[in-house]
Amino acid sequence: MKPTPFEVTVTGLEQGIRVLAVRGELDLSTAPELEWPLEGVLAGEESLLIDLGGCEFIDSTGIALLVRAWQRLAADGDGRSMAICSDNDQVRRVLEITGLEVSIPVHQTREQALAALQG
């Protein structure tokens, strides 16, 4: 079975929050394809939601990229925040095992994540 082709979609603002949706496998070979759009969002002024609902697999390279994005937003001190959503059990398990969800809020659905980011 072939994996889903990797794709990153940056949506317009949803409730004042920029959303990056990841589809396919986020790993060593595809992480660079996420870096450029992620950098563009981080240079902006909006909070960030990374939607991993279409992500089938994530490895340590993908986790590291998410952590660096979160650290950068936290260091900016401008009140922006970041959340992740995913309904994929395998991806959520990796996020739990790595302890990522202790620092970055992880939600089941996009709607839950958007509501949490709005406060």
N, C-alpha and C positions, 0 to 999 in steps of 0.2 A: 504494500500500500504506500503510495506516494504522499509525503506530507503536503499540507496546504501551502501554496506559495506565500512567502513572507510579504507582508504589506503593513504600512503604517499610514493611518488616515488622521489628519488634523482637522477637527471640525471647527466650525465657527463657534462663537461663544454660546455656551448653554448655561443659562442662568448666571452669566458673568464669569464662567469658568471655562478655561480652554481644555478640550478633551483630545487626547491622543489614543486612538484605538489600534491595537496591535492584533494582527492576524497571522497565524502560522507558528513556526518555532522560533523563539527568541533565544539564540545561542551564540557561540563564538563567531560563527560565520555570518549571522544576520544582525548582530548588535550594532555594527557600524551604520546600518541602514536606519536605525532608530536614533542614533546620535544627532544627526543634522536637524531633523524636525524637533527633537527634544531641546536642542540648543536654542532654536528659534523661539520656542515657547518660554524657556527660562529667561530669555532676554526681554520678554514682554513684561506686562504688569499684572497678569491674571494668575489666579490660583490654578492648579493643574490636577486633572483627573486622568490617570492612565487606565484605560479600559482593556483588560486582558481577557475579556470574554471570548474572543476569537483566537486567543493564544492556546496552542495545543501542548506546548512544552516550554519550559524556561530553565536555563542552566545558570551556573554561578556568574557567568559573564553578564547575562541579563539582569540578575539580582544586583550585581555591582553597579551597573548603569542606573538602575532605579535608586539605589542608595546614594550615589553621587548627585543625582538630581534633587533628591530630598535634602541632602546636606547643603547644597547650594541655595535652595529656597530658604532653609532655616538660617543660613549664615547671612542672607541678604537683610534680614530683620525688617522687612517692609510689610509684614503681616500676611503675605501670601502663604498658602499651604498646599499640601499635596495629599491625594488619596489614590487608592487602587481599587478597582472592582474586577471581579472574576467569578463566574459561576462554574468554572472548570475545576473539578475535584483534584485533578493531578497538579495543576498550577497552584491551587490554594494550599495543597499539602506541602509543596516546596516552599511557599511563602511562610507557612507555619514552622516547618522544620528549621529554616534558616533564622527564625526569630524576627523576620522583617516586619511582621504585623505588630510587633511591640512598639516600633518607632513610627511606621507609616500605617495609617488606618487602612484596613482592607475590608471591603464590603462585597456582598453577594451580587448586588445589582447596581447599574449605573444610577438609577433613581435614588437609591439609598446613599450612594457616595456623593452625589450632587447635593442632596439635602444636608449631609454632614458637613460638607465644605462650606455651605452657606451659613452654617451655625444655627 
